[in-house]
Amino acid sequence: DYWANFIRSGDPNGKDDGSDLPVWSPFTAQNRAEMVFQDEGPVPASENDDFIRFLTEHVYREITGEEF
């Protein structure tokens, strides 16, 4: 639903089966707005999630050529 909302409006936030999805804030260096998608549904990532941090840093380096 996040992707469909983003494609439709440019904003990933919205409804999922009538309920509000957890808010996904824009990503900035100060606000690493990451979302973890689980079987139970999406949840904001924890600052302590080493895998998410590694993945984010890797993707950022690949896209920008800069260190995170």
PQR file with spaces between the fields and no chain letter, atoms N, CA, C, O and H, PARSE charges and radii, in Angstrom:
ATOM       1  N    ASP     1       0.810   -1.198    0.000 -0.4000 1.5000
ATOM       2  CA   ASP     1       0.000    0.000    0.000 -0.0000 2.0000
ATOM       3  C    ASP     1       0.856    1.266    0.000  0.5500 1.7000
ATOM       4  O    ASP     1       0.482    2.275   -0.598 -0.5500 1.4000
ATOM       5  N    TYR     2       2.027    1.206    0.685 -0.4000 1.5000
ATOM       6  CA   TYR     2       2.911    2.375    0.660 -0.0000 2.0000
ATOM       7  C    TYR     2       3.292    2.727   -0.787  0.5500 1.7000
ATOM       8  O    TYR     2       3.236    3.890   -1.188 -0.5500 1.4000
ATOM       9  H    TYR     2       2.331    0.387    1.171  0.4000 1.0000
ATOM      10  N    TRP     3       3.681    1.703   -1.561 -0.4000 1.5000
ATOM      11  CA   TRP     3       4.084    1.970   -2.948 -0.0000 2.0000
ATOM      12  C    TRP     3       2.925    2.513   -3.759  0.5500 1.7000
ATOM      13  O    TRP     3       3.092    3.470   -4.515 -0.5500 1.4000
ATOM      14  H    TRP     3       3.727    0.759   -1.235  0.4000 1.0000
ATOM      15  N    ALA     4       1.762    1.921   -3.613 -0.4000 1.5000
ATOM      16  CA   ALA     4       0.596    2.389   -4.374 -0.0000 2.0000
ATOM      17  C    ALA     4       0.251    3.831   -4.005  0.5500 1.7000
ATOM      18  O    ALA     4      -0.047    4.640   -4.883 -0.5500 1.4000
ATOM      19  H    ALA     4       1.626    1.144   -2.998  0.4000 1.0000
ATOM      20  N    ASN     5       0.288    4.153   -2.722 -0.4000 1.5000
ATOM      21  CA   ASN     5       0.016    5.528   -2.292 -0.0000 2.0000
ATOM      22  C    ASN     5       1.051    6.487   -2.872  0.5500 1.7000
ATOM      23  O    ASN     5       0.709    7.569   -3.349 -0.5500 1.4000
ATOM      24  H    ASN     5       0.529    3.495   -2.009  0.4000 1.0000
ATOM      25  N    PHE     6       2.331    6.077   -2.827 -0.4000 1.5000
ATOM      26  CA   PHE     6       3.395    6.938   -3.338 -0.0000 2.0000
ATOM      27  C    PHE     6       3.246    7.179   -4.839  0.5500 1.7000
ATOM      28  O    PHE     6       3.403    8.306   -5.308 -0.5500 1.4000
ATOM      29  H    PHE     6       2.609    5.198   -2.439  0.4000 1.0000
ATOM      30  N    ILE     7       2.945    6.132   -5.580 -0.4000 1.5000
ATOM      31  CA   ILE     7       2.758    6.266   -7.021 -0.0000 2.0000
ATOM      32  C    ILE     7       1.562    7.159   -7.330  0.5500 1.7000
ATOM      33  O    ILE     7       1.612    7.981   -8.245 -0.5500 1.4000
ATOM      34  H    ILE     7       2.817    5.217   -5.199  0.4000 1.0000
ATOM      35  N    ARG     8       0.506    6.997   -6.576 -0.4000 1.5000
ATOM      36  CA   ARG     8      -0.719    7.758   -6.815 -0.0000 2.0000
ATOM      37  C    ARG     8      -0.568    9.239   -6.435  0.5500 1.7000
ATOM      38  O    ARG     8      -1.050   10.118   -7.150 -0.5500 1.4000
ATOM      39  H    ARG     8       0.465    6.330   -5.833  0.4000 1.0000
ATOM      40  N    SER     9       0.108    9.510   -5.298 -0.4000 1.5000
ATOM      41  CA   SER     9       0.076   10.881   -4.782 -0.0000 2.0000
ATOM      42  C    SER     9       1.439   11.491   -4.475  0.5500 1.7000
ATOM      43  O    SER     9       1.527   12.691   -4.213 -0.5500 1.4000
ATOM      44  H    SER     9       0.500    8.796   -4.717  0.4000 1.0000
ATOM      45  N    GLY    10       2.508   10.686   -4.501 -0.4000 1.5000
ATOM      46  CA   GLY    10       3.814   11.191   -4.092 -0.0000 2.0000
ATOM      47  C    GLY    10       4.025   11.106   -2.598  0.5500 1.7000
ATOM      48  O    GLY    10       5.083   11.498   -2.106 -0.5500 1.4000
ATOM      49  H    GLY    10       2.436    9.712   -4.713  0.4000 1.0000
ATOM      50  N    ASP    11       3.048   10.606   -1.862 -0.4000 1.5000
ATOM      51  CA   ASP    11       3.115   10.442   -0.411 -0.0000 2.0000
ATOM      52  C    ASP    11       2.788    8.991   -0.086  0.5500 1.7000
ATOM      53  O    ASP    11       1.694    8.530   -0.412 -0.5500 1.4000
ATOM      54  H    ASP    11       2.188   10.288   -2.261  0.4000 1.0000
ATOM      55  N    PRO    12       3.710    8.249    0.553 -0.5600 1.5000
ATOM      56  CA   PRO    12       3.453    6.835    0.819  0.2800 2.0000
ATOM      57  C    PRO    12       2.398    6.587    1.898  0.5500 1.7000
ATOM      58  O    PRO    12       1.852    5.487    1.982 -0.5500 1.4000
ATOM      59  N    ASN    13       2.110    7.572    2.706 -0.4000 1.5000
ATOM      60  CA   ASN    13       1.178    7.386    3.824 -0.0000 2.0000
ATOM      61  C    ASN    13      -0.259    7.355    3.342  0.5500 1.7000
ATOM      62  O    ASN    13      -0.596    7.938    2.312 -0.5500 1.4000
ATOM      63  H    ASN    13       2.553    8.466    2.638  0.4000 1.0000
ATOM      64  N    GLY    14      -1.092    6.675    4.092 -0.4000 1.5000
ATOM      65  CA   GLY    14      -2.501    6.580    3.737 -0.0000 2.0000
ATOM      66  C    GLY    14      -3.162    5.442    4.475  0.5500 1.7000
ATOM      67  O    GLY    14      -2.802    5.121    5.608 -0.5500 1.4000
ATOM      68  H    GLY    14      -0.818    6.202    4.929  0.4000 1.0000
ATOM      69  N    LYS    15      -4.131    4.836    3.824 -0.4000 1.5000
ATOM      70  CA   LYS    15      -4.946    3.784    4.436 -0.0000 2.0000
ATOM      71  C    LYS    15      -4.537    2.406    3.952  0.5500 1.7000
ATOM      72  O    LYS    15      -3.998    2.243    2.857 -0.5500 1.4000
ATOM      73  H    LYS    15      -4.424    5.097    2.904  0.4000 1.0000
ATOM      74  N    ASP    16      -4.807    1.413    4.800 -0.4000 1.5000
ATOM      75  CA   ASP    16      -4.630    0.000    4.481 -0.0000 2.0000
ATOM      76  C    ASP    16      -5.871   -0.712    4.978  0.5500 1.7000
ATOM      77  O    ASP    16      -6.049   -0.866    6.186 -0.5500 1.4000
ATOM      78  H    ASP    16      -5.244    1.545    5.690  0.4000 1.0000
ATOM      79  N    ASP    17      -6.717   -1.140    4.090 -0.4000 1.5000
ATOM      80  CA   ASP    17      -7.980   -1.792    4.463 -0.0000 2.0000
ATOM      81  C    ASP    17      -8.802   -0.922    5.406  0.5500 1.7000
ATOM      82  O    ASP    17      -9.455   -1.435    6.315 -0.5500 1.4000
ATOM      83  H    ASP    17      -6.573   -1.015    3.109  0.4000 1.0000
ATOM      84  N    GLY    18      -8.771    0.401    5.193 -0.4000 1.5000
ATOM      85  CA   GLY    18      -9.551    1.316    6.009 -0.0000 2.0000
ATOM      86  C    GLY    18      -8.836    1.869    7.226  0.5500 1.7000
ATOM      87  O    GLY    18      -9.279    2.863    7.802 -0.5500 1.4000
ATOM      88  H    GLY    18      -8.241    0.818    4.455  0.4000 1.0000
ATOM      89  N    SER    19      -7.732    1.242    7.629 -0.4000 1.5000
ATOM      90  CA   SER    19      -6.969    1.716    8.782 -0.0000 2.0000
ATOM      91  C    SER    19      -5.771    2.529    8.306  0.5500 1.7000
ATOM      92  O    SER    19      -5.220    2.260    7.238 -0.5500 1.4000
ATOM      93  H    SER    19      -7.372    0.435    7.161  0.4000 1.0000
ATOM      94  N    ASP    20      -5.365    3.527    9.100 -0.4000 1.5000
ATOM      95  CA   ASP    20      -4.175    4.304    8.753 -0.0000 2.0000
ATOM      96  C    ASP    20      -2.934    3.429    8.844  0.5500 1.7000
ATOM      97  O    ASP    20      -2.756    2.686    9.809 -0.5500 1.4000
ATOM      98  H    ASP    20      -5.812    3.745    9.967  0.4000 1.0000
ATOM      99  N    LEU    21      -2.074    3.521    7.827 -0.4000 1.5000
ATOM     100  CA   LEU    21      -0.772    2.862    7.888 -0.0000 2.0000
ATOM     101  C    LEU    21       0.104    3.610    8.889  0.5500 1.7000
ATOM     102  O    LEU    21      -0.101    4.807    9.091 -0.5500 1.4000
ATOM     103  H    LEU    21      -2.219    4.124    7.043  0.4000 1.0000
ATOM     104  N    PRO    22       1.083    2.942    9.528 -0.5600 1.5000
ATOM     105  CA   PRO    22       2.036    3.690   10.354  0.2800 2.0000
ATOM     106  C    PRO    22       2.693    4.778    9.501  0.5500 1.7000
ATOM     107  O    PRO    22       3.063    4.525    8.354 -0.5500 1.4000
ATOM     108  N    VAL    23       2.838    5.971   10.049 -0.4000 1.5000
ATOM     109  CA   VAL    23       3.371    7.101    9.284 -0.0000 2.0000
ATOM     110  C    VAL    23       4.823    6.855    8.921  0.5500 1.7000
ATOM     111  O    VAL    23       5.643    6.505    9.770 -0.5500 1.4000
ATOM     112  H    VAL    23       2.537    6.176   10.980  0.4000 1.0000
ATOM     113  N    TRP    24       5.126    7.042    7.646 -0.4000 1.5000
ATOM     114  CA   TRP    24       6.491    6.904    7.135 -0.0000 2.0000
ATOM     115  C    TRP    24       6.974    8.298    6.789  0.5500 1.7000
ATOM     116  O    TRP    24       6.602    8.852    5.755 -0.5500 1.4000
ATOM     117  H    TRP    24       4.460    7.326    6.956  0.4000 1.0000
ATOM     118  N    SER    25       7.805    8.868    7.656 -0.4000 1.5000
ATOM     119  CA   SER    25       8.307   10.233    7.482 -0.0000 2.0000
ATOM     120  C    SER    25       9.387   10.267    6.413  0.5500 1.7000
ATOM     121  O    SER    25      10.013    9.245    6.132 -0.5500 1.4000
ATOM     122  H    SER    25       8.108    8.418    8.496  0.4000 1.0000
ATOM     123  N    PRO    26       9.616   11.449    5.804 -0.5600 1.5000
ATOM     124  CA   PRO    26      10.707   11.569    4.834  0.2800 2.0000
ATOM     125  C    PRO    26      12.060   11.279    5.469  0.5500 1.7000
ATOM     126  O    PRO    26      12.288   11.615    6.632 -0.5500 1.4000
ATOM     127  N    PHE    27      12.951   10.662    4.716 -0.4000 1.5000
ATOM     128  CA   PHE    27      14.297   10.327    5.177 -0.0000 2.0000
ATOM     129  C    PHE    27      15.186   11.551    5.072  0.5500 1.7000
ATOM     130  O    PHE    27      15.245   12.189    4.021 -0.5500 1.4000
ATOM     131  H    PHE    27      12.766   10.390    3.772  0.4000 1.0000
ATOM     132  N    THR    28      15.876   11.883    6.150 -0.4000 1.5000
ATOM     133  CA   THR    28      16.899   12.921    6.145 -0.0000 2.0000
ATOM     134  C    THR    28      18.080   12.400    6.961  0.5500 1.7000
ATOM     135  O    THR    28      17.964   11.380    7.640 -0.5500 1.4000
ATOM     136  H    THR    28      15.828   11.364    7.004  0.4000 1.0000
ATOM     137  N    ALA    29      19.214   13.096    6.895 -0.4000 1.5000
ATOM     138  CA   ALA    29      20.372   12.675    7.691 -0.0000 2.0000
ATOM     139  C    ALA    29      20.051   12.722    9.184  0.5500 1.7000
ATOM     140  O    ALA    29      20.561   11.911    9.958 -0.5500 1.4000
ATOM     141  H    ALA    29      19.308   13.924    6.343  0.4000 1.0000
ATOM     142  N    GLN    30      19.207   13.672    9.586 -0.4000 1.5000
ATOM     143  CA   GLN    30      18.845   13.793   10.996 -0.0000 2.0000
ATOM     144  C    GLN    30      17.716   12.843   11.393  0.5500 1.7000
ATOM     145  O    GLN    30      17.617   12.455   12.556 -0.5500 1.4000
ATOM     146  H    GLN    30      18.793   14.330    8.957  0.4000 1.0000
ATOM     147  N    ASN    31      16.878   12.471   10.450 -0.4000 1.5000
ATOM     148  CA   ASN    31      15.743   11.590   10.718 -0.0000 2.0000
ATOM     149  C    ASN    31      15.795   10.417    9.756  0.5500 1.7000
ATOM     150  O    ASN    31      15.253   10.474    8.653 -0.5500 1.4000
ATOM     151  H    ASN    31      16.959   12.787    9.505  0.4000 1.0000
ATOM     152  N    ARG    32      16.455    9.354   10.190 -0.4000 1.5000
ATOM     153  CA   ARG    32      16.584    8.166    9.342 -0.0000 2.0000
ATOM     154  C    ARG    32      15.272    7.391    9.377  0.5500 1.7000
ATOM     155  O    ARG    32      15.154    6.372   10.057 -0.5500 1.4000
ATOM     156  H    ARG    32      16.896    9.308   11.086  0.4000 1.0000
ATOM     157  N    ALA    33      14.308    7.880    8.648 -0.4000 1.5000
ATOM     158  CA   ALA    33      12.967    7.292    8.651 -0.0000 2.0000
ATOM     159  C    ALA    33      12.980    5.987    7.868  0.5500 1.7000
ATOM     160  O    ALA    33      12.804    5.981    6.649 -0.5500 1.4000
ATOM     161  H    ALA    33      14.403    8.707    8.095  0.4000 1.0000
ATOM     162  N    GLU    34      13.187    4.900    8.564 -0.4000 1.5000
ATOM     163  CA   GLU    34      13.244    3.582    7.947 -0.0000 2.0000
ATOM     164  C    GLU    34      12.045    2.772    8.411  0.5500 1.7000
ATOM     165  O    GLU    34      11.575    2.924    9.538 -0.5500 1.4000
ATOM     166  H    GLU    34      13.331    4.904    9.554  0.4000 1.0000
ATOM     167  N    MET    35      11.561    1.914    7.534 -0.4000 1.5000
ATOM     168  CA   MET    35      10.423    1.077    7.854 -0.0000 2.0000
ATOM     169  C    MET    35      10.829   -0.380    7.649  0.5500 1.7000
ATOM     170  O    MET    35      11.460   -0.721    6.649 -0.5500 1.4000
ATOM     171  H    MET    35      11.943    1.790    6.619  0.4000 1.0000
ATOM     172  N    VAL    36      10.462   -1.240    8.606 -0.4000 1.5000
ATOM     173  CA   VAL    36      10.719   -2.672    8.499 -0.0000 2.0000
ATOM     174  C    VAL    36       9.386   -3.342    8.179  0.5500 1.7000
ATOM     175  O    VAL    36       8.396   -3.145    8.883 -0.5500 1.4000
ATOM     176  H    VAL    36       9.949   -0.963    9.418  0.4000 1.0000
ATOM     177  N    PHE    37       9.373   -4.137    7.111 -0.4000 1.5000
ATOM     178  CA   PHE    37       8.161   -4.830    6.710 -0.0000 2.0000
ATOM     179  C    PHE    37       8.219   -6.258    7.213  0.5500 1.7000
ATOM     180  O    PHE    37       9.093   -7.031    6.821 -0.5500 1.4000
ATOM     181  H    PHE    37      10.178   -4.297    6.539  0.4000 1.0000
ATOM     182  N    GLN    38       7.276   -6.606    8.092 -0.4000 1.5000
ATOM     183  CA   GLN    38       7.224   -7.921    8.718 -0.0000 2.0000
ATOM     184  C    GLN    38       5.927   -8.614    8.331  0.5500 1.7000
ATOM     185  O    GLN    38       5.039   -8.005    7.735 -0.5500 1.4000
ATOM     186  H    GLN    38       6.566   -5.978    8.410  0.4000 1.0000
ATOM     187  N    ASP    39       5.827   -9.888    8.672 -0.4000 1.5000
ATOM     188  CA   ASP    39       4.587  -10.614    8.403 -0.0000 2.0000
ATOM     189  C    ASP    39       3.397   -9.951    9.093  0.5500 1.7000
ATOM     190  O    ASP    39       2.275   -9.987    8.589 -0.5500 1.4000
ATOM     191  H    ASP    39       6.549  -10.384    9.155  0.4000 1.0000
ATOM     192  N    GLU    40       3.659   -9.338   10.268 -0.4000 1.5000
ATOM     193  CA   GLU    40       2.591   -8.703   11.037 -0.0000 2.0000
ATOM     194  C    GLU    40       2.252   -7.311   10.503  0.5500 1.7000
ATOM     195  O    GLU    40       1.273   -6.703   10.936 -0.5500 1.4000
ATOM     196  H    GLU    40       4.570   -9.308   10.678  0.4000 1.0000
ATOM     197  N    GLY    41       3.055   -6.803    9.566 -0.4000 1.5000
ATOM     198  CA   GLY    41       2.835   -5.479    9.001 -0.0000 2.0000
ATOM     199  C    GLY    41       4.042   -4.584    9.190  0.5500 1.7000
ATOM     200  O    GLY    41       5.017   -4.996    9.818 -0.5500 1.4000
ATOM     201  H    GLY    41       3.850   -7.297    9.214  0.4000 1.0000
ATOM     202  N    PRO    42       4.003   -3.362    8.658 -0.5600 1.5000
ATOM     203  CA   PRO    42       5.144   -2.460    8.730  0.2800 2.0000
ATOM     204  C    PRO    42       5.276   -1.810   10.105  0.5500 1.7000
ATOM     205  O    PRO    42       4.281   -1.492   10.757 -0.5500 1.4000
ATOM     206  N    VAL    43       6.517   -1.619   10.531 -0.4000 1.5000
ATOM     207  CA   VAL    43       6.806   -0.910   11.775 -0.0000 2.0000
ATOM     208  C    VAL    43       8.031   -0.037   11.562  0.5500 1.7000
ATOM     209  O    VAL    43       8.928   -0.417   10.808 -0.5500 1.4000
ATOM     210  H    VAL    43       7.326   -1.877   10.001  0.4000 1.0000
ATOM     211  N    PRO    44       8.094    1.135   12.215 -0.5600 1.5000
ATOM     212  CA   PRO    44       9.300    1.946   12.115  0.2800 2.0000
ATOM     213  C    PRO    44      10.506    1.175   12.647  0.5500 1.7000
ATOM     214  O    PRO    44      10.402    0.464   13.647 -0.5500 1.4000
ATOM     215  N    ALA    45      11.646    1.317   11.977 -0.4000 1.5000
ATOM     216  CA   ALA    45      12.865    0.607   12.386 -0.0000 2.0000
ATOM     217  C    ALA    45      13.446    1.238   13.638  0.5500 1.7000
ATOM     218  O    ALA    45      13.304    2.437   13.879 -0.5500 1.4000
ATOM     219  H    ALA    45      11.730    1.894   11.165  0.4000 1.0000
ATOM     220  N    SER    46      14.093    0.415   14.414 -0.4000 1.5000
ATOM     221  CA   SER    46      14.771    0.879   15.617 -0.0000 2.0000
ATOM     222  C    SER    46      16.148    1.414   15.257  0.5500 1.7000
ATOM     223  O    SER    46      16.791    0.910   14.337 -0.5500 1.4000
ATOM     224  H    SER    46      14.209   -0.559   14.218  0.4000 1.0000
ATOM     225  N    GLU    47      16.602    2.433   15.979 -0.4000 1.5000
ATOM     226  CA   GLU    47      17.951    2.955   15.779 -0.0000 2.0000
ATOM     227  C    GLU    47      18.994    1.877   16.065  0.5500 1.7000
ATOM     228  O    GLU    47      20.123    1.972   15.583 -0.5500 1.4000
ATOM     229  H    GLU    47      16.079    2.842   16.726  0.4000 1.0000
ATOM     230  N    ASN    48      18.640    0.868   16.830 -0.4000 1.5000
ATOM     231  CA   ASN    48      19.584   -0.176   17.224 -0.0000 2.0000
ATOM     232  C    ASN    48      19.595   -1.368   16.271  0.5500 1.7000
ATOM     233  O    ASN    48      20.289   -2.351   16.531 -0.5500 1.4000
ATOM     234  H    ASN    48      17.723    0.790   17.221  0.4000 1.0000
ATOM     235  N    ASP    49      18.859   -1.303   15.198 -0.4000 1.5000
ATOM     236  CA   ASP    49      18.794   -2.415   14.258 -0.0000 2.0000
ATOM     237  C    ASP    49      20.013   -2.373   13.340  0.5500 1.7000
ATOM     238  O    ASP    49      20.033   -1.633   12.357 -0.5500 1.4000
ATOM     239  H    ASP    49      18.295   -0.505   14.987  0.4000 1.0000
ATOM     240  N    ASP    50      21.019   -3.166   13.665 -0.4000 1.5000
ATOM     241  CA   ASP    50      22.291   -3.148   12.942 -0.0000 2.0000
ATOM     242  C    ASP    50      22.135   -3.491   11.464  0.5500 1.7000
ATOM     243  O    ASP    50      22.791   -2.884   10.616 -0.5500 1.4000
ATOM     244  H    ASP    50      21.002   -3.768   14.464  0.4000 1.0000
ATOM     245  N    PHE    51      21.276   -4.453   11.148 -0.4000 1.5000
ATOM     246  CA   PHE    51      21.105   -4.839    9.748 -0.0000 2.0000
ATOM     247  C    PHE    51      20.507   -3.693    8.935  0.5500 1.7000
ATOM     248  O    PHE    51      20.977   -3.400    7.836 -0.5500 1.4000
ATOM     249  H    PHE    51      20.744   -4.946   11.836  0.4000 1.0000
ATOM     250  N    ILE    52      19.482   -3.050    9.466 -0.4000 1.5000
ATOM     251  CA   ILE    52      18.847   -1.940    8.750 -0.0000 2.0000
ATOM     252  C    ILE    52      19.853   -0.813    8.561  0.5500 1.7000
ATOM     253  O    ILE    52      19.908   -0.209    7.490 -0.5500 1.4000
ATOM     254  H    ILE    52      19.100   -3.288   10.359  0.4000 1.0000
ATOM     255  N    ARG    53      20.638   -0.528    9.573 -0.4000 1.5000
ATOM     256  CA   ARG    53      21.662    0.531    9.459 -0.0000 2.0000
ATOM     257  C    ARG    53      22.674    0.164    8.371  0.5500 1.7000
ATOM     258  O    ARG    53      23.012    1.003    7.536 -0.5500 1.4000
ATOM     259  H    ARG    53      20.592   -1.019   10.443  0.4000 1.0000
ATOM     260  N    PHE    54      23.162   -1.084    8.375 -0.4000 1.5000
ATOM     261  CA   PHE    54      24.105   -1.537    7.360 -0.0000 2.0000
ATOM     262  C    PHE    54      23.501   -1.402    5.963  0.5500 1.7000
ATOM     263  O    PHE    54      24.146   -0.878    5.056 -0.5500 1.4000
ATOM     264  H    PHE    54      22.887   -1.765    9.053  0.4000 1.0000
ATOM     265  N    LEU    55      22.282   -1.865    5.792 -0.4000 1.5000
ATOM     266  CA   LEU    55      21.621   -1.826    4.492 -0.0000 2.0000
ATOM     267  C    LEU    55      21.422   -0.385    4.023  0.5500 1.7000
ATOM     268  O    LEU    55      21.679   -0.072    2.861 -0.5500 1.4000
ATOM     269  H    LEU    55      21.757   -2.291    6.529  0.4000 1.0000
ATOM     270  N    THR    56      20.972    0.480    4.907 -0.4000 1.5000
ATOM     271  CA   THR    56      20.762    1.885    4.554 -0.0000 2.0000
ATOM     272  C    THR    56      22.061    2.542    4.126  0.5500 1.7000
ATOM     273  O    THR    56      22.100    3.247    3.118 -0.5500 1.4000
ATOM     274  H    THR    56      20.763    0.226    5.851  0.4000 1.0000
ATOM     275  N    GLU    57      23.121    2.318    4.881 -0.4000 1.5000
ATOM     276  CA   GLU    57      24.413    2.914    4.548 -0.0000 2.0000
ATOM     277  C    GLU    57      24.933    2.396    3.211  0.5500 1.7000
ATOM     278  O    GLU    57      25.472    3.164    2.414 -0.5500 1.4000
ATOM     279  H    GLU    57      23.089    1.745    5.700  0.4000 1.0000
ATOM     280  N    HIS    58      24.772    1.101    2.962 -0.4000 1.5000
ATOM     281  CA   HIS    58      25.228    0.502    1.713 -0.0000 2.0000
ATOM     282  C    HIS    58      24.474    1.097    0.518  0.5500 1.7000
ATOM     283  O    HIS    58      25.089    1.496   -0.471 -0.5500 1.4000
ATOM     284  H    HIS    58      24.334    0.477    3.610  0.4000 1.0000
ATOM     285  N    VAL    59      23.166    1.153    0.610 -0.4000 1.5000
ATOM     286  CA   VAL    59      22.357    1.692   -0.484 -0.0000 2.0000
ATOM     287  C    VAL    59      22.686    3.168   -0.700  0.5500 1.7000
ATOM     288  O    VAL    59      22.803    3.610   -1.843 -0.5500 1.4000
ATOM     289  H    VAL    59      22.666    0.829    1.413  0.4000 1.0000
ATOM     290  N    TYR    60      22.834    3.924    0.363 -0.4000 1.5000
ATOM     291  CA   TYR    60      23.180    5.347    0.244 -0.0000 2.0000
ATOM     292  C    TYR    60      24.509    5.509   -0.493  0.5500 1.7000
ATOM     293  O    TYR    60      24.617    6.345   -1.391 -0.5500 1.4000
ATOM     294  H    TYR    60      22.739    3.565    1.292  0.4000 1.0000
ATOM     295  N    ARG    61      25.522    4.717   -0.123 -0.4000 1.5000
ATOM     296  CA   ARG    61      26.840    4.786   -0.793 -0.0000 2.0000
ATOM     297  C    ARG    61      26.707    4.421   -2.261  0.5500 1.7000
ATOM     298  O    ARG    61      27.307    5.078   -3.112 -0.5500 1.4000
ATOM     299  H    ARG    61      25.434    4.039    0.606  0.4000 1.0000
ATOM     300  N    GLU    62      25.942    3.400   -2.573 -0.4000 1.5000
ATOM     301  CA   GLU    62      25.771    2.965   -3.953 -0.0000 2.0000
ATOM     302  C    GLU    62      25.090    4.041   -4.803  0.5500 1.7000
ATOM     303  O    GLU    62      25.456    4.249   -5.959 -0.5500 1.4000
ATOM     304  H    GLU    62      25.454    2.867   -1.881  0.4000 1.0000
ATOM     305  N    ILE    63      24.120    4.705   -4.237 -0.4000 1.5000
ATOM     306  CA   ILE    63      23.352    5.710   -4.973 -0.0000 2.0000
ATOM     307  C    ILE    63      24.138    7.019   -5.112  0.5500 1.7000
ATOM     308  O    ILE    63      24.177    7.608   -6.192 -0.5500 1.4000
ATOM     309  H    ILE    63      23.821    4.536   -3.297  0.4000 1.0000
ATOM     310  N    THR    64      24.758    7.470   -4.027 -0.4000 1.5000
ATOM     311  CA   THR    64      25.375    8.799   -4.024 -0.0000 2.0000
ATOM     312  C    THR    64      26.878    8.773   -4.244  0.5500 1.7000
ATOM     313  O    THR    64      27.459    9.773   -4.667 -0.5500 1.4000
ATOM     314  H    THR    64      24.726    6.992   -3.149  0.4000 1.0000
ATOM     315  N    GLY    65      27.520    7.634   -3.961 -0.4000 1.5000
ATOM     316  CA   GLY    65      28.981    7.563   -4.023 -0.0000 2.0000
ATOM     317  C    GLY    65      29.642    8.205   -2.820  0.5500 1.7000
ATOM     318  O    GLY    65      30.864    8.341   -2.784 -0.5500 1.4000
ATOM     319  H    GLY    65      27.048    6.822   -3.617  0.4000 1.0000
ATOM     320  N    GLU    66      28.848    8.603   -1.833 -0.4000 1.5000
ATOM     321  CA   GLU    66      29.352    9.257   -0.634 -0.0000 2.0000
ATOM     322  C    GLU    66      29.163    8.350    0.588  0.5500 1.7000
ATOM     323  O    GLU    66      28.335    7.439    0.593 -0.5500 1.4000
ATOM     324  H    GLU    66      27.855    8.492   -1.862  0.4000 1.0000
ATOM     325  N    GLU    67      29.959    8.636    1.615 -0.4000 1.5000
ATOM     326  CA   GLU    67      29.766    7.942    2.886 -0.0000 2.0000
ATOM     327  C    GLU    67      28.532    8.490    3.569  0.5500 1.7000
ATOM     328  O    GLU    67      28.201    9.664    3.403 -0.5500 1.4000
ATOM     329  H    GLU    67      30.631    9.376    1.610  0.4000 1.0000
ATOM     330  N    PHE    68      27.864    7.676    4.315 -0.4000 1.5000
ATOM     331  CA   PHE    68      26.659    8.079    5.037 -0.0000 2.0000
ATOM     332  C    PHE    68      27.023    8.869    6.261  0.5500 1.7000
ATOM     333  O    PHE    68      26.141    9.299    7.003 -0.5500 1.4000
ATOM     334  H    PHE    68      28.133    6.723    4.449  0.4000 1.0000
